[in-house]
Amino acid sequence: MGIEIVVWSHALAALLFGGLVIAAWRTREPHLPRRGLVLALAMTALWALAVAGIGAADMGTRITETLRNLAWLAFMIALHRRSGSVRPPVAIGTVYGVVALVAVAALAMHVAGNAGGPEIAREVETGALLLRMLVAVAALVLVQAIYSSVHPSAGGGLKWVVFALAGIWAMDFLIFSTSYVTATWANWEVALRGFSMVVVALAIGTGLQRKGEWNVHVSRTVAYQSLSLVAIGAYFALLALATWGIAAIGGDNARVFQTAFVFGSTAAILTLVSNSWLRAWIKVKLAKHLFRHRYDYRGEWMRFTETLGAPGGTALEERIVKAIADLTESPAGVLLVPDAGGLGPGASWNWDRAQLPLASDTALAHHLQATGRILDLDAIRANPDQGDAAAVPQWMQDAPDAWVLVPLPHLGSLAGAILLARPAVSRPLDWEDFDLLKVAGRQVASYLAEARAQDLLAEAQRFDEFNRRFAFILHDIKNLVSQLTLTARNAERHADKPEFRADMVATLKDSAERMNALLARLSQIHRGRAEAPQACEIVPLVERVAADRRAQHPVIIAGARAAIAQADPTGLEQILGHLVQNAIEASPATEPVTLAIGADGAQVTIDVIDAGTGMSPAFVRDKLFKPFVSSKPGGFGIGAFEAMQLAQQMEGRIEVTSREGAGSRFRVILKAAHAADLPVERAA
């Protein structure tokens, strides 16, 4: 009875698949890989007929089963051709090729086993069964990849066919695994396989009646997942083959050898997989040899924009560096931004800031703005005579991790540059790297320019708010003036009345108090126009500033004891007052602030030195001399800004050197003057 069920189930399946051959050939679906489907259906019908006619164990049936499997694999890879490309992705094609070779190897082992004796046939058949299980598992993985890659426009027809394919390979795996465990082929298993093929035929027939796109878009992620799953399946299949071989030749100690092999091979695989360098090397080799392009541009661009727009506490500059570094798998990077001297270090991501210079580089900035070229530092080190080498600073060439420098051009100017560290697996840059980094550099340059424009707008808004505050103060002054004017007019007529005189005195006192309060508010944030620079002695002025602050904090005067500079004395005293007060507030109570005077005949310098908390390069460059920005809680952010404005009005400047945790040095630089230029009253 069991044999009859096997025969009739497979005969019905053969009949249905034969009908599907005619239906598939006559279909006019434009995107259907018709020839591949017709071939697969025909080979399946032939295999089912062979099982029904000559039995499942016959050599002819095994050959037709292998041909059936190869035909369905060919149809599946034909689906990938419908993604619009000339040929399927190389990685997917490689997987299909490996699976096809395993299927052929299983058939070859079966043929070789039949050529020997019964004992050899049984042993070899076990290995062939393991290979057939591997083919079924790998095919299921590939079917899952097809299902994950089905285009949204695909109708139900393609999905029905995908489900049918999953049914074919799932039933094969179930039958093979059951036979491997039980070491027998039961008739009910073969009959169940026949009935499952009937269901598969009905599913394919339903799919052929549906309309829709037959497009499959394979992403690089799906390709990597497919390769990984196939590799895992291959590992388990090879593990089973190895343990089977050990059992055949190991004798009494076979169980010990099998256990040692399983644990040893598993530990070795886990050690290799956990190695980050090996994973990066494999990814580079796969991208180089199995894909037509190094980058999955859609995936990279989505990750790039997600990093740039990621919410959280990370600053935009750091996110920009990370977004560029992620494109090339670089572990670190640093942003070089324009400043007064060229390009100086800005924000960084995973980069040791101790390796970065304090000074800016003018030649590099001019070269990048003029050429816009991405600089491959390894190529420059290999050929130091090329034109780009002269513009690259020595510290950058000496840094072993420095790999590539990406300029950030924006509307004819240079918004900055990003220095990337060498990835785990170093490789030479190619045209795809240059093109992608060029486009990404322009994109992040626009982000930087927009952020800086937003900062300027915010600064203008703060100035607008500041002006509104002055409007309120002027309104109060106008009211006071109106009140005093009215009092003066009434005094002409009522000055002889005691009551009026008393009221007038009270009014004058109130007005004076209100004006003094306004002046106190204004004196914190405003000065009149500076006097013209003139020759003045610096030491007495510095001593006055120090004396005013010594009750608050220790202040030391050092350096030259005679120095004359061109300056506005009142303005210079205010500059030093701001700087000394800031130094005091930044310093520990026991650490004195030093005022060091220097003179070399051409310039006079006054250094305000503290051993306080110091400032970051980014704060010094971007925020220190901007109004309304302060590193102190509750600070108004006007002192340093006003000090710089006053210094520029007297044709001087202020330079800053600071390190976080090591303190700061503010240097006021003025033009030197001679004793003969001093005013007469001071010279006397």
C-alpha positions as CSV (number, residue, x, y, z in Angstrom):
1,M,0.0,0.0,0.0
2,G,2.9,2.4,0.8
3,I,4.4,1.8,-2.6
4,E,1.2,2.6,-4.3
5,I,0.8,5.9,-2.4
6,V,4.4,6.8,-3.5
7,V,3.6,6.1,-7.1
8,W,0.3,7.9,-7.3
9,S,1.4,11.0,-5.3
10,H,4.5,11.5,-7.6
11,A,2.5,10.6,-10.7
12,L,0.0,13.4,-9.8
13,A,2.8,15.8,-9.2
14,A,4.4,14.9,-12.6
15,L,1.0,15.6,-14.3
16,L,0.6,18.9,-12.6
17,F,4.1,20.1,-13.3
18,G,3.7,19.0,-16.9
19,G,0.6,21.2,-17.2
20,L,2.5,24.1,-15.5
21,V,5.2,23.7,-18.3
22,I,2.6,24.5,-20.9
23,A,1.0,27.3,-18.8
24,A,4.4,28.9,-18.2
25,W,5.4,28.7,-21.8
26,R,2.2,30.4,-22.9
27,T,2.3,33.2,-20.4
28,R,2.9,36.7,-21.6
29,E,4.2,38.2,-18.3
30,P,7.0,40.5,-19.6
31,H,9.1,40.4,-16.4
32,L,8.9,36.6,-15.8
33,P,12.1,34.6,-16.4
34,R,10.0,32.3,-18.6
35,R,12.7,30.0,-20.0
36,G,14.3,29.3,-16.6
37,L,10.9,28.6,-15.0
38,V,9.9,26.3,-17.9
39,L,13.1,24.3,-17.6
40,A,12.7,24.0,-13.8
41,L,9.1,22.8,-14.1
42,A,10.0,20.3,-16.8
43,M,12.9,18.8,-14.8
44,T,10.6,18.6,-11.7
45,A,8.0,16.8,-13.8
46,L,10.6,14.4,-15.1
47,W,11.9,13.7,-11.6
48,A,8.4,13.0,-10.2
49,L,7.8,10.7,-13.2
50,A,11.0,8.9,-12.5
51,V,10.1,8.4,-8.8
52,A,6.7,7.0,-9.8
53,G,8.1,4.8,-12.6
54,I,11.5,3.4,-11.4
55,G,11.7,4.3,-7.7
56,A,13.3,7.0,-5.5
57,A,16.5,5.0,-5.0
58,D,17.4,4.4,-8.6
59,M,20.4,6.0,-10.2
60,G,18.3,7.6,-12.9
61,T,16.0,9.2,-10.3
62,R,19.1,10.6,-8.4
63,I,20.4,12.1,-11.6
64,T,17.0,13.7,-12.5
65,E,16.8,15.0,-8.9
66,T,20.2,16.7,-9.3
67,L,19.1,18.2,-12.6
68,R,15.9,19.4,-11.0
69,N,17.8,21.2,-8.2
70,L,20.2,22.8,-10.7
71,A,17.3,24.0,-12.8
72,W,15.6,25.6,-9.8
73,L,18.9,27.3,-8.8
74,A,19.1,28.6,-12.3
75,F,15.6,30.0,-12.1
76,M,16.4,31.6,-8.8
77,I,19.5,33.3,-10.1
78,A,17.4,34.4,-13.2
79,L,15.1,36.3,-10.8
80,H,18.1,38.3,-9.7
81,R,18.8,39.3,-13.3
82,R,15.4,41.0,-13.2
83,S,16.8,43.6,-10.8
84,G,17.7,45.7,-13.9
85,S,21.4,45.0,-14.0
86,V,23.1,43.3,-16.9
87,R,24.2,40.4,-14.6
88,P,23.4,39.4,-11.1
89,P,25.6,40.6,-8.2
90,V,28.8,38.6,-8.2
91,A,28.5,37.6,-4.6
92,I,25.1,36.1,-5.1
93,G,26.3,34.3,-8.3
94,T,29.2,32.9,-6.3
95,V,26.9,31.5,-3.7
96,Y,24.7,29.8,-6.3
97,G,27.8,28.4,-8.0
98,V,29.0,26.9,-4.7
99,V,25.6,25.3,-4.0
100,A,25.4,23.9,-7.5
101,L,28.9,22.3,-7.0
102,V,27.8,20.7,-3.7
103,A,24.8,19.3,-5.5
104,V,27.0,17.8,-8.2
105,A,29.4,16.5,-5.6
106,A,26.6,14.7,-3.8
107,L,25.6,13.0,-7.0
108,A,29.3,12.1,-7.7
109,M,29.6,10.5,-4.3
110,H,26.5,8.4,-4.9
111,V,27.8,7.2,-8.3
112,A,31.2,6.4,-6.7
113,G,29.5,4.5,-3.9
114,N,27.5,2.4,-6.2
115,A,30.6,1.5,-8.1
116,G,32.0,-0.2,-5.0
117,G,30.7,-2.9,-2.7
118,P,27.6,-2.6,-0.4
119,E,29.7,-1.6,2.6
120,I,31.3,1.2,0.7
121,A,28.0,2.3,-0.8
122,R,26.4,2.6,2.7
123,E,29.3,4.7,4.1
124,V,29.5,6.9,1.0
125,E,25.7,7.4,0.9
126,T,25.8,8.9,4.4
127,G,28.3,11.5,3.2
128,A,26.2,12.2,0.1
129,L,23.1,12.6,2.3
130,L,24.9,15.3,4.4
131,L,25.8,17.1,1.2
132,R,22.2,17.0,0.0
133,M,21.1,18.4,3.4
134,L,23.7,21.2,2.9
135,V,22.2,22.0,-0.6
136,A,18.7,22.2,0.9
137,V,19.8,24.5,3.8
138,A,21.7,26.8,1.4
139,A,18.8,26.9,-1.0
140,L,16.5,27.9,1.8
141,V,18.8,30.7,2.7
142,L,18.8,31.9,-0.9
143,V,15.0,31.7,-1.0
144,Q,14.9,33.9,2.1
145,A,17.2,36.4,0.4
146,I,14.9,36.5,-2.6
147,Y,11.9,37.1,-0.3
148,S,13.7,39.9,1.6
149,S,14.6,41.5,-1.7
150,V,11.2,41.4,-3.4
151,H,10.5,44.8,-4.9
152,P,7.5,46.6,-3.3
153,S,5.8,46.7,-6.7
154,A,5.9,42.9,-7.0
155,G,2.4,41.4,-7.0
156,G,1.3,38.2,-5.3
157,G,2.5,36.1,-8.2
158,L,6.2,36.3,-7.3
159,K,5.5,35.8,-3.6
160,W,3.5,32.6,-4.4
161,V,6.4,31.2,-6.4
162,V,8.9,32.1,-3.6
163,F,6.7,30.3,-1.1
164,A,6.6,27.3,-3.4
165,L,10.4,27.3,-3.7
166,A,10.6,27.4,0.1
167,G,8.3,24.4,0.2
168,I,10.5,22.4,-2.2
169,W,13.7,22.9,-0.2
170,A,12.1,22.6,3.2
171,M,10.6,19.3,2.4
172,D,13.9,18.1,1.0
173,F,15.7,19.1,4.2
174,L,13.0,17.4,6.4
175,I,13.3,14.1,4.4
176,F,17.1,14.1,4.3
177,S,17.5,14.9,8.0
178,T,15.0,12.3,9.0
179,S,16.7,9.7,6.9
180,Y,20.1,10.6,8.3
181,V,18.8,10.2,11.9
182,T,16.9,7.0,11.3
183,A,19.4,5.6,8.7
184,T,16.5,4.3,6.6
185,W,14.2,5.5,3.8
186,A,10.6,4.9,4.8
187,N,7.9,4.8,2.2
188,W,5.7,7.3,4.1
189,E,8.6,9.9,3.8
190,V,8.8,9.5,0.1
191,A,5.0,9.6,-0.2
192,L,4.9,12.8,1.9
193,R,7.4,14.3,-0.5
194,G,5.2,13.5,-3.4
195,F,2.1,15.2,-1.8
196,S,4.2,18.2,-0.9
197,M,5.2,18.6,-4.5
198,V,1.5,18.5,-5.4
199,V,1.0,21.5,-3.1
200,V,4.0,23.2,-4.6
201,A,2.6,22.8,-8.1
202,L,-0.7,24.3,-7.0
203,A,1.1,27.3,-5.4
204,I,3.1,27.9,-8.6
205,G,0.0,27.7,-10.7
206,T,-1.7,30.3,-8.5
207,G,1.3,32.5,-8.8
208,L,1.2,32.3,-12.6
209,Q,-2.3,33.6,-12.6
210,R,-1.4,36.7,-10.6
211,K,-0.1,39.8,-12.3
212,G,2.6,42.2,-11.1
213,E,6.3,42.9,-11.3
214,W,8.8,40.0,-11.0
215,N,11.7,42.2,-9.8
216,V,14.1,41.3,-7.1
217,H,16.4,44.0,-5.7
218,V,19.3,42.4,-3.8
219,S,21.0,44.7,-1.3
220,R,24.6,44.2,-0.2
221,T,23.3,43.5,3.3
222,V,21.2,40.5,2.0
223,A,24.3,39.3,0.0
224,Y,26.5,39.4,3.1
225,Q,23.8,37.7,5.2
226,S,23.4,35.0,2.5
227,L,27.1,34.4,2.4
228,S,27.2,34.2,6.2
229,L,24.4,31.8,6.5
230,V,25.7,29.6,3.8
231,A,29.1,29.6,5.5
232,I,27.5,28.5,8.8
233,G,25.6,25.8,7.0
234,A,28.8,24.6,5.2
235,Y,30.6,24.6,8.6
236,F,28.0,22.3,10.2
237,A,27.9,20.1,7.1
238,L,31.6,19.7,7.1
239,L,31.6,19.2,10.8
240,A,29.1,16.3,10.3
241,L,31.2,14.9,7.5
242,A,34.4,15.1,9.6
243,T,32.8,13.4,12.6
244,W,31.4,10.7,10.3
245,G,34.9,10.1,8.9
246,I,36.4,10.0,12.4
247,A,33.8,7.4,13.4
248,A,34.7,5.3,10.4
249,I,38.4,5.2,11.1
250,G,38.7,6.1,14.8
251,G,38.0,2.7,16.3
252,D,37.4,2.5,20.0
253,N,38.6,6.0,20.6
254,A,36.3,7.5,17.9
255,R,34.0,9.2,20.5
256,V,37.0,11.0,22.2
257,F,38.4,12.1,18.8
258,Q,35.0,13.4,17.7
259,T,34.5,15.4,20.9
260,A,38.0,16.9,20.7
261,F,37.5,17.8,17.0
262,V,34.1,19.4,17.6
263,F,35.3,21.6,20.6
264,G,38.6,22.4,18.9
265,S,37.1,23.4,15.6
266,T,34.4,25.5,17.3
267,A,36.9,27.3,19.5
268,A,39.1,28.0,16.4
269,I,36.1,29.4,14.4
270,L,35.0,31.6,17.4
271,T,38.5,32.9,17.8
272,L,38.8,33.8,14.1
273,V,35.3,35.4,14.0
274,S,36.0,37.6,17.0
275,N,39.2,39.0,15.4
276,S,38.2,42.6,14.1
277,W,41.2,42.7,11.7
278,L,40.1,39.4,10.1
279,R,36.5,40.6,9.7
280,A,37.7,43.8,8.1
281,W,40.0,42.0,5.8
282,I,37.3,39.6,4.7
283,K,34.9,42.5,4.1
284,V,37.5,44.3,2.0
285,K,38.2,41.2,-0.1
286,L,34.5,40.4,-0.6
287,A,33.9,44.0,-1.7
288,K,36.8,43.9,-4.1
289,H,36.2,40.5,-5.7
290,L,32.5,39.8,-5.4
291,F,30.9,43.1,-6.1
292,R,31.1,45.4,-9.1
293,H,31.3,48.5,-6.8
294,R,33.3,48.8,-3.5
295,Y,30.4,50.7,-1.9
296,D,26.7,50.1,-1.4
297,Y,26.0,53.7,-2.2
298,R,22.4,53.7,-1.0
299,G,23.2,52.1,2.3
300,E,26.3,54.3,2.8
301,W,24.4,57.5,2.0
302,M,21.5,56.6,4.4
303,R,24.1,55.9,7.2
304,F,25.9,59.1,6.3
305,T,22.8,61.3,6.6
306,E,21.6,59.5,9.7
307,T,24.9,60.2,11.5
308,L,24.8,63.9,10.5
309,G,21.3,64.3,11.7
310,A,21.6,62.1,14.8
311,P,20.1,63.8,17.9
312,G,21.9,63.9,21.2
313,G,24.7,65.8,22.9
314,T,27.4,65.2,20.2
315,A,28.5,68.4,18.5
316,L,27.8,68.8,14.8
317,E,31.6,69.0,14.0
318,E,32.2,65.7,15.7
319,R,29.3,64.1,13.9
320,I,30.7,65.4,10.6
321,V,34.1,63.8,11.2
322,K,32.4,60.5,12.2
323,A,30.1,60.5,9.1
324,I,33.1,60.9,6.8
325,A,35.2,58.3,8.7
326,D,32.4,55.7,8.6
327,L,32.5,55.8,4.8
328,T,36.0,54.3,4.6
329,E,35.8,52.4,7.9
330,S,38.4,54.8,9.4
331,P,38.6,54.4,13.2
332,A,39.3,58.1,13.9
333,G,39.4,61.6,12.3
334,V,40.0,65.3,13.0
335,L,38.4,68.4,11.6
336,L,40.8,71.2,10.4
337,V,39.0,74.5,10.3
338,P,40.0,77.9,8.9
339,D,41.4,80.5,11.3
340,A,43.6,83.6,11.0
341,G,46.7,81.5,10.2
342,G,45.2,78.9,7.8
343,L,43.9,75.5,8.9
344,G,44.0,74.6,12.6
345,P,42.8,71.6,14.6
346,G,39.1,71.7,15.5
347,A,36.7,68.9,16.6
348,S,38.0,65.3,16.6
349,W,36.5,61.8,16.8
350,N,38.6,59.1,18.5
351,W,41.8,61.0,17.7
352,D,44.6,61.6,20.3
353,R,44.6,65.5,20.5
354,A,48.2,65.4,21.9
355,Q,49.4,64.5,18.4
356,L,47.9,67.7,16.9
357,P,49.9,70.9,16.6
358,L,48.8,74.2,18.2
359,A,49.8,76.3,15.2
360,S,47.8,76.6,12.0
361,D,49.1,75.8,8.5
362,T,48.7,78.5,5.8
363,A,50.3,76.6,2.9
364,L,47.9,73.6,3.3
365,A,44.9,75.9,3.3
366,H,45.9,77.7,0.2
367,H,46.7,74.5,-1.6
368,L,43.4,72.8,-0.8
369,Q,41.4,75.9,-1.7
370,A,43.2,76.2,-5.0
371,T,43.1,72.6,-6.1
372,G,40.3,71.0,-4.2
373,R,42.1,67.6,-4.4
374,I,41.8,64.8,-1.9
375,L,45.3,64.0,-0.6
376,D,46.4,60.4,-0.3
377,L,49.1,60.7,2.3
378,D,50.5,57.2,1.7
379,A,51.1,58.2,-2.0
380,I,52.7,61.4,-0.9
381,R,55.0,59.5,1.5
382,A,56.0,57.1,-1.3
383,N,56.7,59.9,-3.7
384,P,57.8,63.1,-1.8
385,D,58.6,64.9,-5.0
386,Q,55.1,65.2,-6.3
387,G,53.4,68.6,-6.2
388,D,51.0,68.0,-3.3
389,A,53.8,67.0,-0.9
390,A,55.1,70.6,-0.4
391,A,51.8,71.7,1.0
392,V,51.4,68.8,3.5
393,P,52.8,69.8,6.9
394,Q,55.5,67.6,8.3
395,W,53.6,66.6,11.4
396,M,50.9,65.1,9.2
397,Q,53.5,63.2,7.1
398,D,55.1,61.9,10.3
399,A,51.8,60.7,11.9
400,P,51.6,57.0,11.1
401,D,47.9,56.9,11.4
402,A,47.2,59.8,9.0
403,W,45.8,58.3,5.9
404,V,43.8,60.7,3.7
405,L,43.0,64.4,3.8
406,V,39.5,65.4,2.5
407,P,38.9,69.1,1.7
408,L,35.5,70.7,2.4
409,P,34.9,73.2,-0.4
410,H,31.8,75.5,-0.3
411,L,30.9,78.2,-2.8
412,G,34.5,78.9,-3.9
413,S,35.9,78.9,-0.3
414,L,37.3,76.3,2.0
415,A,35.0,75.4,4.9
416,G,37.7,73.1,6.4
417,A,39.3,69.7,5.9
418,I,39.0,66.3,7.5
419,L,42.0,64.1,8.3
420,L,41.1,60.4,8.4
421,A,43.0,57.7,10.3
422,R,44.2,54.5,8.6
423,P,41.5,51.7,8.7
424,A,42.2,48.3,10.3
425,V,43.1,46.9,6.8
426,S,45.1,49.5,5.0
427,R,44.5,49.7,1.2
428,P,45.3,52.1,-1.6
429,L,42.6,54.6,-2.5
430,D,40.9,54.1,-5.9
431,W,38.5,56.2,-8.0
432,E,35.4,55.1,-6.0
433,D,37.0,56.3,-2.8
434,F,37.9,59.7,-4.3
435,D,34.5,60.2,-5.9
436,L,32.6,59.3,-2.7
437,L,34.8,61.3,-0.4
438,K,34.5,64.3,-2.8
439,V,30.7,64.3,-2.8
440,A,30.6,63.7,0.9
441,G,33.1,66.5,1.6
442,R,30.9,69.0,-0.3
443,Q,27.8,67.8,1.6
444,V,29.4,68.3,5.0
445,A,30.9,71.6,3.9
446,S,27.3,72.9,3.4
447,Y,26.4,71.6,6.9
448,L,29.3,73.5,8.4
449,A,28.5,76.7,6.4
450,E,24.9,76.5,7.5
451,A,25.9,76.0,11.1
452,R,28.2,79.0,11.0
453,A,25.5,81.1,9.4
454,Q,23.1,80.1,12.2
455,D,25.7,81.2,14.7
456,L,26.0,84.6,13.0
457,L,22.3,84.9,13.0
458,A,22.0,84.0,16.6
459,E,24.7,86.6,17.4
460,A,22.8,89.2,15.4
461,Q,19.7,88.3,17.4
462,R,21.6,88.7,20.7
463,F,22.8,92.1,19.5
464,D,19.1,93.0,18.7
465,E,18.1,92.0,22.2
466,F,21.0,94.1,23.5
467,N,19.8,97.1,21.6
468,R,16.3,96.6,22.9
469,R,17.7,96.8,26.4
470,F,19.4,100.0,25.6
471,A,16.1,101.3,24.3
472,F,14.5,100.7,27.7
473,I,17.4,102.5,29.3
474,L,17.1,105.5,26.9
475,H,13.4,105.6,27.7
476,D,14.1,105.9,31.4
477,I,16.6,108.7,30.7
478,K,14.0,110.5,28.5
479,N,11.6,110.4,31.4
480,L,14.2,111.8,33.8
481,V,15.0,114.6,31.4
482,S,11.3,115.4,31.0
483,Q,10.9,115.5,34.8
484,L,13.9,117.8,35.3
485,T,12.8,120.1,32.5
486,L,9.4,120.5,34.1
487,T,11.0,121.2,37.4
488,A,13.2,123.9,35.9
489,R,10.2,125.6,34.2
490,N,8.2,125.6,37.4
491,A,11.2,127.0,39.4
492,E,10.9,130.2,37.4
493,R,7.5,130.8,38.9
494,H,7.5,129.1,42.3
495,A,11.1,129.3,43.5
496,D,10.2,131.6,46.4
497,K,7.7,129.0,47.9
498,P,9.3,126.8,50.6
499,E,7.0,123.9,49.8
500,F,8.1,124.0,46.1
501,R,11.8,124.2,47.1
502,A,11.4,121.1,49.3
503,D,9.6,119.2,46.6
504,M,12.3,120.3,44.0
505,V,15.1,119.0,46.3
506,A,13.4,115.7,46.7
507,T,12.8,115.4,42.9
508,L,16.5,116.2,42.2
509,K,17.7,113.6,44.7
510,D,15.4,111.0,43.2
511,S,16.5,111.8,39.7
512,A,20.2,111.7,40.7
513,E,19.8,108.3,42.3
514,R,18.0,107.0,39.3
515,M,20.7,108.4,36.9
516,N,23.5,106.9,39.1
517,A,21.8,103.5,38.9
518,L,21.6,103.8,35.1
519,L,25.2,104.9,34.9
520,A,26.2,101.9,37.0
521,R,24.4,99.6,34.6
522,L,25.9,101.2,31.6
523,S,29.5,101.2,33.0
524,Q,29.4,97.4,33.0
525,I,28.9,97.1,29.3
526,H,29.7,100.4,27.5
527,R,32.5,102.9,27.0
528,G,32.7,106.1,25.1
529,R,34.9,106.4,22.0
530,A,38.6,105.5,22.8
531,E,41.2,108.2,22.8
532,A,43.8,108.4,20.1
533,P,46.8,106.2,20.8
534,Q,49.7,108.1,22.4
535,A,53.0,107.3,24.1
536,C,52.5,106.1,27.6
537,E,54.6,104.3,30.3
538,I,53.4,100.8,30.7
539,V,54.9,99.8,34.1
540,P,53.0,102.4,36.3
541,L,49.8,101.4,34.5
542,V,50.4,97.7,35.1
543,E,51.2,98.4,38.8
544,R,47.9,100.3,39.2
545,V,45.9,97.4,37.7
546,A,47.8,94.9,40.0
547,A,47.3,97.0,43.1
548,D,43.6,97.2,42.4
549,R,43.3,93.4,42.4
550,R,45.8,92.3,45.1
551,A,43.2,92.6,47.8
552,Q,41.2,90.0,45.8
553,H,43.9,87.6,44.6
554,P,47.8,87.4,44.5
555,V,49.2,89.3,41.5
556,I,52.8,89.3,40.5
557,I,54.6,91.7,38.1
558,A,57.6,90.4,36.2
559,G,59.7,91.3,33.2
560,A,61.0,94.7,31.9
561,R,60.9,97.6,34.3
562,A,60.8,100.3,31.6
563,A,58.5,100.1,28.6
564,I,56.8,102.8,26.5
565,A,54.0,101.9,24.0
566,Q,51.6,103.6,21.7
567,A,48.2,103.1,23.5
568,D,45.1,104.7,24.9
569,P,46.0,104.6,28.7
570,T,42.3,104.4,29.8
571,G,41.5,101.8,27.2
572,L,44.7,99.7,28.0
573,E,43.8,99.8,31.7
574,Q,40.4,98.5,30.9
575,I,41.9,95.8,28.7
576,L,44.2,94.6,31.5
577,G,41.4,94.9,34.0
578,H,39.2,92.5,32.0
579,L,42.1,90.0,31.4
580,V,43.3,90.0,35.0
581,Q,39.8,89.6,36.4
582,N,39.2,86.6,34.1
583,A,42.6,85.1,35.1
584,I,41.7,85.5,38.8
585,E,38.3,83.9,38.4
586,A,39.9,80.9,36.5
587,S,42.8,80.4,39.0
588,P,42.9,78.5,42.3
589,A,43.0,80.8,45.3
590,T,46.7,79.9,46.0
591,E,48.0,80.3,42.5
592,P,49.1,83.9,41.7
593,V,48.3,85.7,38.4
594,T,51.5,87.0,36.7
595,L,51.7,90.2,34.6
596,A,54.9,89.9,32.5
597,I,56.1,93.0,30.6
598,G,58.3,92.6,27.5
599,A,59.9,95.2,25.2
600,D,62.2,94.6,22.1
601,G,62.3,98.0,20.6
602,A,59.6,97.4,18.0
603,Q,56.8,96.0,20.2
604,V,55.7,96.0,23.8
605,T,54.0,92.9,25.2
606,I,52.0,92.5,28.4
607,D,51.3,88.8,29.3
608,V,48.5,87.9,31.7
609,I,49.4,84.4,32.9
610,D,47.3,82.1,35.0
611,A,47.5,78.5,36.1
612,G,43.8,77.9,35.9
613,T,41.5,75.5,34.1
614,G,42.6,76.6,30.6
615,M,40.4,76.5,27.5
616,S,40.0,74.1,24.5
617,P,41.4,75.1,21.1
618,A,37.8,75.1,19.8
619,F,36.6,77.5,22.4
620,V,39.6,79.9,21.9
621,R,39.1,79.8,18.1
622,D,35.3,80.0,17.9
623,K,33.9,81.6,21.1
624,L,36.5,83.4,23.2
625,F,36.3,86.8,21.5
626,K,32.7,86.6,20.6
627,P,30.1,88.7,22.5
628,F,27.7,87.0,24.9
629,V,29.8,83.8,25.1
630,S,31.4,83.0,28.4
631,S,32.9,79.9,30.0
632,K,31.9,81.1,33.5
633,P,28.5,80.3,34.9
634,G,26.5,83.6,34.8
635,G,29.2,85.4,32.8
636,F,27.9,88.0,30.3
637,G,30.6,87.4,27.7
638,I,31.5,91.0,27.0
639,G,34.9,91.4,28.7
640,A,37.2,89.5,26.2
641,F,35.2,90.9,23.3
642,E,35.6,94.5,24.5
643,A,39.3,93.9,25.2
644,M,39.9,92.7,21.6
645,Q,37.9,95.7,20.2
646,L,39.9,98.2,22.3
647,A,43.2,96.6,21.4
648,Q,42.3,96.8,17.7
649,Q,41.4,100.5,18.1
650,M,44.9,101.3,19.4
651,E,46.4,99.2,16.5
652,G,47.3,96.4,18.8
653,R,46.2,92.8,19.1
654,I,45.7,90.0,21.6
655,E,47.1,86.5,21.3
656,V,46.1,83.5,23.4
657,T,47.8,80.3,24.3
658,S,45.9,77.9,26.4
659,R,45.7,74.2,27.3
660,E,42.9,72.5,29.2
661,G,44.1,71.9,32.8
662,A,47.4,73.8,32.3
663,G,46.3,77.5,32.3
664,S,46.3,80.3,29.8
665,R,48.5,83.2,28.6
666,F,46.8,86.3,27.1
667,R,49.4,88.5,25.4
668,V,48.6,92.2,24.6
669,I,50.9,93.4,21.8
670,L,51.3,97.1,21.2
671,K,53.6,99.3,19.1
672,A,56.7,100.5,21.0
673,A,57.2,104.3,21.5
674,H,60.1,106.4,22.7
675,A,60.6,108.5,25.8
676,A,60.7,111.6,23.6
677,D,57.1,110.9,22.5
678,L,55.7,111.1,26.1
679,P,53.5,114.1,26.9
680,V,55.3,116.9,28.6
681,E,53.7,116.5,32.0
682,R,54.5,112.8,32.1
683,A,58.1,113.3,30.7
684,A,58.7,115.8,33.5
